[in-house]
Structure formats: structure tokens, C-alpha cells
Amino acid sequence: MSPTAVVTGAAAGIGAATAQALADAGYTVACWDVDAAVATTASRVGGLAVQVDVADADAVSAALAETRERSGPPTAVFTGAGIMRVAPFLELTPADWQRTLQVNLTGTFLVLRACAAAMVEAGRPGAIVAGASVAARGPRADSADYAASKAGVVSLVRSAAVALAPHGIRVNAVCPGVVDTPMTQRNAQGRADRDGRTPQDVLDALVATVPLGRMAGADEIAGVVVRLLGDEFGYVTGQALNVCGGLEFD
């Protein structure tokens, strides 16, 4: 029987690309997302579609129970679910702040904890990669909630790595930079609308900050995730790896 992987945020972007890469590597992939379009990804990769809000503890428990019943306990997990909105700091509302942290940070914690517990119960080693961001490394004046949530993810990964090491479970994070995803396109549109520019002008300005001079493809981030989940990186845990074309170095 193929090993089972869980991918959250699998409906699109980095999550969908990671689901495909894990399927190509021989995993049965449980594709989790709040968006019903996750069924399309699951169909494409021959996996399981589970519609779930990762910020809801009960929903995460139910999603894991369904995954275990149909595919077995996971041995590989990627937490790619996340949201981001463009809002200048003084316009950021408490409700928006709370929702971003619920999805990006609490959601990562809930999935990580639930899947790790399933690995321990099954007596199996495993690996988890959390989706963070280079936004965790520095200030973001128009997305302070997102930056704070991703900094929290990096900290969570470090704590979880130490806590779970005795069980043979590795926990790492990836910190992408500018990636060609629907989220990036939406945020470019938001900044363009706010500043009186075109979305392409916004994207060009972002790319100009990247030493390699281009956006990453979602599949490039997925390739790093799959390697971190594999035995080749069996001595790597508690790390947050920048995958950003030279945009950040911390």
C-alpha cells in the first residue's frame, strides 16, 4: 500500500503543485481545502478530496478520521493552507487580524498536532513541512497580519521539531518568496487598485527585488517540499528554508 500524505490548501497554488509532486513520488494524497475545487486536484492526482476549514479543530479531527479510514494514517504532511489580504496597517481590522492568524497559524498548529498524533499512535516515523513565507523574516507594512502569522509558523515549527523528535517525526518549514500563484495575482490586483497602478506594474516591482529576476513557479516550491519530506533529508528538522531566489538571507 502506498504511503499516505496530507496536503492542506490543495485546491490551488503551491498546495495543488505539492499534491501533484507527492502523487508523482508514489504517495496516496489526501487533498484538504475549504474550497470545493479541491475535488479537481484530488481527481487529477488520484487522491482523496476532503473539504475542511483548518481553523476549526473539530473539522480537522473529522478530516483526519476520514483520511485514516480511506487511506491510512499519514506519514508526510504539508500545511499549505493560508490566506493573505492587502491592508495598510492603520486600516487592518481586529476581525481581519484574527481570521488571518486563525487560518495561517492556528490552522497550521491544528493540522500539525492532529497528524503528528496519528503518526505516534500508529508507531510510525514521519515528516511534516509547514508553509511559511519570507514575510516571516521582516516587516510588511500592508500585510502585518500575514507577516505575524508566518513568523509564528516558523516558531511553531522549531518547537514542534524538538517535541516530536523522540517519535522520529521531523518538522520543517519552507519560506517562499514571490511565487506565481492565484494568491499573488489577487494581491497584485489589490495593490494596483489601491495605488492607481496596473497589476503588471505591481508584479514587475516585486520581481525587481528578486536577485534571480523572476517569480518562482509553484512546482519549484513543491519540489523542495517533497525533498524535505523524504528520507534524503532525514537529518534535517526544525529548519525554515528560504526558497525565494535570493530575496531573503536570514
C-alpha positions as a Markdown table, in Angstrom:
| # | Residue | x | y | z |
|---|---|---|---|---|
| 1 | Met | 0.0 | 0.0 | 0.0 |
| 2 | Ser | 1.3 | 3.5 | -0.9 |
| 3 | Pro | 2.2 | 5.8 | 2.0 |
| 4 | Thr | -0.3 | 8.5 | 2.7 |
| 5 | Ala | 0.4 | 12.2 | 2.5 |
| 6 | Val | -1.9 | 15.1 | 3.7 |
| 7 | Val | -1.7 | 18.4 | 1.8 |
| 8 | Thr | -3.7 | 21.4 | 3.0 |
| 9 | Gly | -4.5 | 24.3 | 0.7 |
| 10 | Ala | -4.6 | 21.7 | -2.1 |
| 11 | Ala | -7.2 | 23.4 | -4.3 |
| 12 | Ala | -4.7 | 25.7 | -6.0 |
| 13 | Gly | -1.2 | 27.2 | -6.0 |
| 14 | Ile | 1.6 | 25.7 | -4.0 |
| 15 | Gly | -0.7 | 23.2 | -2.3 |
| 16 | Ala | -2.0 | 21.8 | -5.6 |
| 17 | Ala | 1.5 | 21.6 | -7.0 |
| 18 | Thr | 2.7 | 19.8 | -3.9 |
| 19 | Ala | -0.2 | 17.3 | -4.1 |
| 20 | Gln | 0.9 | 16.5 | -7.7 |
| 21 | Ala | 4.5 | 16.2 | -6.8 |
| 22 | Leu | 3.7 | 13.8 | -3.9 |
| 23 | Ala | 1.5 | 11.7 | -6.1 |
| 24 | Asp | 4.3 | 11.5 | -8.6 |
| 25 | Ala | 6.6 | 10.3 | -5.8 |
| 26 | Gly | 4.3 | 7.4 | -5.0 |
| 27 | Tyr | 2.1 | 8.8 | -2.2 |
| 28 | Thr | -1.6 | 8.5 | -1.9 |
| 29 | Val | -2.5 | 12.1 | -1.3 |
| 30 | Ala | -5.4 | 13.4 | 0.9 |
| 31 | Cys | -6.1 | 16.8 | -0.5 |
| 32 | Trp | -7.6 | 19.1 | 2.1 |
| 33 | Asp | -9.0 | 22.6 | 1.4 |
| 34 | Val | -12.0 | 24.7 | 2.4 |
| 35 | Asp | -12.6 | 25.3 | -1.3 |
| 36 | Ala | -14.8 | 22.7 | -3.1 |
| 37 | Ala | -12.4 | 23.0 | -6.0 |
| 38 | Val | -10.1 | 20.7 | -4.1 |
| 39 | Ala | -12.0 | 17.8 | -5.8 |
| 40 | Thr | -10.4 | 18.8 | -9.1 |
| 41 | Thr | -6.9 | 18.5 | -7.6 |
| 42 | Ala | -7.8 | 15.1 | -6.0 |
| 43 | Ser | -9.2 | 13.8 | -9.2 |
| 44 | Arg | -6.0 | 14.9 | -11.1 |
| 45 | Val | -3.6 | 13.2 | -8.7 |
| 46 | Gly | -5.8 | 10.1 | -8.0 |
| 47 | Gly | -6.2 | 11.1 | -4.3 |
| 48 | Leu | -8.8 | 11.8 | -1.7 |
| 49 | Ala | -10.7 | 15.2 | -1.6 |
| 50 | Val | -11.6 | 16.5 | 1.9 |
| 51 | Gln | -13.3 | 19.8 | 2.3 |
| 52 | Val | -12.2 | 21.3 | 5.6 |
| 53 | Asp | -11.6 | 24.6 | 7.3 |
| 54 | Val | -8.2 | 24.1 | 9.0 |
| 55 | Ala | -9.0 | 26.8 | 11.6 |
| 56 | Asp | -11.8 | 24.6 | 13.0 |
| 57 | Ala | -10.4 | 21.9 | 15.4 |
| 58 | Asp | -13.4 | 19.6 | 15.1 |
| 59 | Ala | -13.3 | 19.8 | 11.3 |
| 60 | Val | -9.6 | 18.9 | 11.3 |
| 61 | Ser | -10.3 | 15.9 | 13.5 |
| 62 | Ala | -13.1 | 14.8 | 11.2 |
| 63 | Ala | -10.9 | 15.3 | 8.1 |
| 64 | Leu | -8.1 | 13.2 | 9.7 |
| 65 | Ala | -10.6 | 10.5 | 10.6 |
| 66 | Glu | -11.8 | 10.3 | 7.0 |
| 67 | Thr | -8.3 | 10.2 | 5.7 |
| 68 | Arg | -7.2 | 7.4 | 8.0 |
| 69 | Glu | -10.3 | 5.4 | 7.2 |
| 70 | Arg | -9.9 | 5.7 | 3.5 |
| 71 | Ser | -6.1 | 5.9 | 3.0 |
| 72 | Gly | -4.4 | 5.1 | 6.3 |
| 73 | Pro | -2.5 | 7.3 | 8.7 |
| 74 | Pro | -0.3 | 10.0 | 7.1 |
| 75 | Thr | 3.5 | 9.7 | 7.1 |
| 76 | Ala | 4.0 | 13.0 | 5.2 |
| 77 | Val | 2.2 | 16.3 | 5.7 |
| 78 | Phe | 2.4 | 19.7 | 4.0 |
| 79 | Thr | 0.4 | 22.6 | 5.5 |
| 80 | Gly | -0.1 | 24.8 | 2.6 |
| 81 | Ala | -3.5 | 26.4 | 3.6 |
| 82 | Gly | -3.2 | 30.1 | 4.1 |
| 83 | Ile | -4.8 | 33.5 | 3.4 |
| 84 | Met | -3.4 | 36.9 | 2.8 |
| 85 | Arg | -5.1 | 40.3 | 2.3 |
| 86 | Val | -3.6 | 43.7 | 1.4 |
| 87 | Ala | -4.4 | 46.3 | 4.1 |
| 88 | Pro | -2.3 | 49.2 | 5.2 |
| 89 | Phe | -1.5 | 48.9 | 8.9 |
| 90 | Leu | -3.9 | 51.6 | 10.1 |
| 91 | Glu | -6.7 | 50.0 | 8.1 |
| 92 | Leu | -6.2 | 46.5 | 9.4 |
| 93 | Thr | -9.2 | 45.5 | 11.4 |
| 94 | Pro | -9.2 | 43.3 | 14.5 |
| 95 | Ala | -11.5 | 40.8 | 12.8 |
| 96 | Asp | -9.2 | 40.5 | 9.7 |
| 97 | Trp | -6.2 | 40.1 | 12.0 |
| 98 | Gln | -7.9 | 37.4 | 14.0 |
| 99 | Arg | -9.0 | 35.5 | 10.9 |
| 100 | Thr | -5.6 | 35.5 | 9.3 |
| 101 | Leu | -4.0 | 34.1 | 12.5 |
| 102 | Gln | -6.8 | 31.5 | 12.8 |
| 103 | Val | -6.1 | 30.1 | 9.4 |
| 104 | Asn | -2.4 | 30.6 | 8.9 |
| 105 | Leu | -1.1 | 29.9 | 12.5 |
| 106 | Thr | -3.8 | 28.1 | 14.4 |
| 107 | Gly | -4.7 | 26.1 | 11.3 |
| 108 | Thr | -1.1 | 25.0 | 10.9 |
| 109 | Phe | -1.0 | 24.1 | 14.6 |
| 110 | Leu | -4.2 | 22.1 | 14.5 |
| 111 | Val | -3.2 | 20.1 | 11.4 |
| 112 | Leu | 0.4 | 19.5 | 12.6 |
| 113 | Arg | -0.8 | 18.3 | 16.0 |
| 114 | Ala | -3.5 | 16.1 | 14.7 |
| 115 | Cys | -1.3 | 14.4 | 12.1 |
| 116 | Ala | 1.6 | 14.0 | 14.4 |
| 117 | Ala | -0.6 | 12.4 | 17.0 |
| 118 | Ala | -1.8 | 9.9 | 14.3 |
| 119 | Met | 1.8 | 9.1 | 13.4 |
| 120 | Val | 2.7 | 8.5 | 17.1 |
| 121 | Glu | -0.5 | 6.3 | 17.6 |
| 122 | Ala | 0.5 | 4.3 | 14.5 |
| 123 | Gly | 4.0 | 3.9 | 15.8 |
| 124 | Arg | 5.4 | 5.3 | 12.5 |
| 125 | Pro | 8.0 | 8.0 | 11.9 |
| 126 | Gly | 7.1 | 10.8 | 9.6 |
| 127 | Ala | 7.8 | 14.2 | 8.3 |
| 128 | Ile | 5.9 | 17.5 | 8.2 |
| 129 | Val | 6.6 | 20.6 | 6.3 |
| 130 | Ala | 4.8 | 23.8 | 7.1 |
| 131 | Gly | 4.2 | 26.5 | 4.6 |
| 132 | Ala | 5.7 | 29.7 | 5.9 |
| 133 | Ser | 6.9 | 32.7 | 3.9 |
| 134 | Val | 9.8 | 35.2 | 3.6 |
| 135 | Ala | 7.3 | 37.6 | 5.1 |
| 136 | Ala | 8.2 | 35.9 | 8.4 |
| 137 | Arg | 11.7 | 37.4 | 8.1 |
| 138 | Gly | 10.8 | 41.1 | 8.1 |
| 139 | Pro | 8.2 | 43.9 | 8.1 |
| 140 | Arg | 5.2 | 44.0 | 5.8 |
| 141 | Ala | 3.5 | 47.4 | 6.1 |
| 142 | Asp | 0.4 | 46.4 | 4.1 |
| 143 | Ser | 0.1 | 42.8 | 5.4 |
| 144 | Ala | 1.2 | 42.9 | 9.0 |
| 145 | Asp | -1.3 | 40.1 | 9.9 |
| 146 | Tyr | 0.2 | 37.8 | 7.3 |
| 147 | Ala | 3.8 | 38.5 | 8.3 |
| 148 | Ala | 3.0 | 37.9 | 12.0 |
| 149 | Ser | 1.2 | 34.7 | 11.3 |
| 150 | Lys | 4.1 | 33.3 | 9.2 |
| 151 | Ala | 6.6 | 34.3 | 11.9 |
| 152 | Gly | 4.5 | 32.3 | 14.3 |
| 153 | Val | 4.6 | 29.3 | 11.9 |
| 154 | Val | 8.4 | 29.4 | 11.9 |
| 155 | Ser | 8.5 | 29.5 | 15.7 |
| 156 | Leu | 5.9 | 26.7 | 15.9 |
| 157 | Val | 8.0 | 24.5 | 13.6 |
| 158 | Arg | 11.0 | 24.9 | 15.9 |
| 159 | Ser | 9.1 | 23.9 | 19.0 |
| 160 | Ala | 7.3 | 21.0 | 17.3 |
| 161 | Ala | 10.6 | 19.7 | 15.9 |
| 162 | Val | 12.1 | 19.4 | 19.3 |
| 163 | Ala | 8.9 | 17.9 | 20.8 |
| 164 | Leu | 8.4 | 15.3 | 18.1 |
| 165 | Ala | 12.0 | 14.3 | 17.5 |
| 166 | Pro | 11.8 | 11.4 | 20.1 |
| 167 | His | 9.0 | 10.0 | 18.0 |
| 168 | Gly | 11.0 | 10.1 | 14.8 |
| 169 | Ile | 8.9 | 12.9 | 13.3 |
| 170 | Arg | 10.8 | 15.7 | 11.5 |
| 171 | Val | 9.2 | 19.1 | 11.2 |
| 172 | Asn | 10.5 | 21.9 | 8.9 |
| 173 | Ala | 9.2 | 24.9 | 7.1 |
| 174 | Val | 9.6 | 26.4 | 3.6 |
| 175 | Cys | 9.6 | 30.2 | 3.2 |
| 176 | Pro | 8.7 | 31.0 | -0.4 |
| 177 | Gly | 9.2 | 34.5 | -1.9 |
| 178 | Val | 7.4 | 35.8 | -4.9 |
| 179 | Val | 5.5 | 32.8 | -6.4 |
| 180 | Asp | 3.3 | 32.7 | -9.4 |
| 181 | Thr | 0.0 | 31.7 | -7.8 |
| 182 | Pro | -3.6 | 32.9 | -7.7 |
| 183 | Met | -2.9 | 34.5 | -4.3 |
| 184 | Thr | -0.1 | 36.5 | -5.7 |
| 185 | Gln | -2.2 | 37.6 | -8.6 |
| 186 | Arg | -5.1 | 38.7 | -6.3 |
| 187 | Asn | -2.8 | 40.6 | -4.1 |
| 188 | Ala | -1.2 | 42.4 | -7.1 |
| 189 | Gln | -4.7 | 43.4 | -8.1 |
| 190 | Gly | -5.4 | 44.7 | -4.6 |
| 191 | Arg | -2.3 | 46.8 | -4.5 |
| 192 | Ala | -2.9 | 48.1 | -8.0 |
| 193 | Asp | -6.4 | 49.2 | -7.1 |
| 194 | Arg | -5.2 | 50.9 | -4.0 |
| 195 | Asp | -2.2 | 52.7 | -5.7 |
| 196 | Gly | -3.6 | 53.5 | -9.1 |
| 197 | Arg | -1.2 | 51.1 | -10.9 |
| 198 | Thr | -1.7 | 48.1 | -13.1 |
| 199 | Pro | -1.3 | 44.6 | -11.6 |
| 200 | Gln | 1.6 | 44.0 | -14.0 |
| 201 | Asp | 3.3 | 47.1 | -12.7 |
| 202 | Val | 3.0 | 45.7 | -9.1 |
| 203 | Leu | 4.3 | 42.3 | -10.2 |
| 204 | Asp | 7.2 | 43.9 | -12.1 |
| 205 | Ala | 8.2 | 45.9 | -9.0 |
| 206 | Leu | 8.1 | 42.7 | -6.9 |
| 207 | Val | 10.2 | 40.8 | -9.4 |
| 208 | Ala | 12.7 | 43.7 | -9.5 |
| 209 | Thr | 13.5 | 42.9 | -5.8 |
| 210 | Val | 14.4 | 39.3 | -6.5 |
| 211 | Pro | 18.1 | 38.7 | -7.5 |
| 212 | Leu | 17.2 | 35.8 | -9.8 |
| 213 | Gly | 14.9 | 38.2 | -11.6 |
| 214 | Arg | 11.7 | 36.2 | -11.8 |
| 215 | Met | 8.8 | 34.7 | -9.9 |
| 216 | Ala | 9.1 | 31.1 | -8.7 |
| 217 | Gly | 6.7 | 28.5 | -10.2 |
| 218 | Ala | 4.5 | 26.7 | -7.7 |
| 219 | Asp | 6.1 | 23.4 | -8.8 |
| 220 | Glu | 9.6 | 24.7 | -7.8 |
| 221 | Ile | 8.4 | 25.2 | -4.2 |
| 222 | Ala | 6.6 | 21.8 | -4.3 |
| 223 | Gly | 9.9 | 20.1 | -5.4 |
| 224 | Val | 11.6 | 21.5 | -2.3 |
| 225 | Val | 8.7 | 20.3 | 0.0 |
| 226 | Val | 8.8 | 16.8 | -1.4 |
| 227 | Arg | 12.6 | 16.5 | -0.8 |
| 228 | Leu | 12.2 | 17.8 | 2.8 |
| 229 | Leu | 9.6 | 15.2 | 3.4 |
| 230 | Gly | 11.8 | 12.4 | 2.0 |
| 231 | Asp | 14.5 | 10.2 | 3.5 |
| 232 | Glu | 17.2 | 12.2 | 1.7 |
| 233 | Phe | 16.7 | 14.9 | 4.2 |
| 234 | Gly | 16.3 | 12.6 | 7.2 |
| 235 | Tyr | 18.7 | 14.6 | 9.4 |
| 236 | Val | 17.0 | 17.9 | 8.8 |
| 237 | Thr | 14.5 | 19.1 | 11.4 |
| 238 | Gly | 13.4 | 22.4 | 12.9 |
| 239 | Gln | 14.6 | 24.4 | 9.9 |
| 240 | Ala | 12.9 | 27.2 | 7.9 |
| 241 | Leu | 14.3 | 27.1 | 4.4 |
| 242 | Asn | 14.1 | 30.2 | 2.2 |
| 243 | Val | 13.0 | 29.3 | -1.4 |
| 244 | Cys | 13.0 | 32.8 | -2.7 |
| 245 | Gly | 15.5 | 33.5 | -5.5 |
| 246 | Gly | 17.8 | 35.3 | -3.1 |
| 247 | Leu | 15.2 | 37.7 | -1.8 |
| 248 | Glu | 16.0 | 37.0 | 1.9 |
| 249 | Phe | 19.0 | 35.6 | 3.7 |
| 250 | Asp | 18.0 | 35.4 | 7.4 |
